[in-house]
Amino acid sequence: MVKIISSKPISQIKKGDKIKVDSLNLEVDAHVVMIDHGTTKEMAIELFDPKTDKDYQFRYFSNNVENSLQFYELIEIIYKEIAMEKVEW
């Protein structure tokens, strides 16, 4: 289970916000709807590390953030899921 420390609801995260994932300090590039399933939305938060310029992504379902939050790193052209312990925004 991922420990989430939030200063506001995830739905209010926007471009320019800072998010810390374990030891990574990331910046939000975009917060988008990937798929609208009617009763819930599959969301993505596009992130980047300003020091290394690596790209990352959160994916989650809007009606179940705590149990669906997944973290990915962009490697070449494919996102690879990465385990995380703690997220702060």
HELIX and SHEET records of a PDB file:
HELIX    1   1 ILE A   10  GLN A   12  5                                   3    
HELIX    2   2 VAL A   65  SER A   68  1                                   4    
SHEET    1   A 8 LYS A   3  ILE A   5  0                                        
SHEET    2   A 8 LYS A  86  GLU A  88  1                                        
SHEET    3   A 8 LYS A  18  VAL A  21 -1                                        
SHEET    4   A 8 LEU A  24  ASP A  36 -1                                        
SHEET    5   A 8 LYS A  41  PHE A  48 -1                                        
SHEET    6   A 8 ASP A  55  PHE A  61 -1                                        
SHEET    7   A 8 GLN A  70  ILE A  75 -1                                        
SHEET    8   A 8 ILE A  78  ILE A  82 -1                                        
END                                                                             
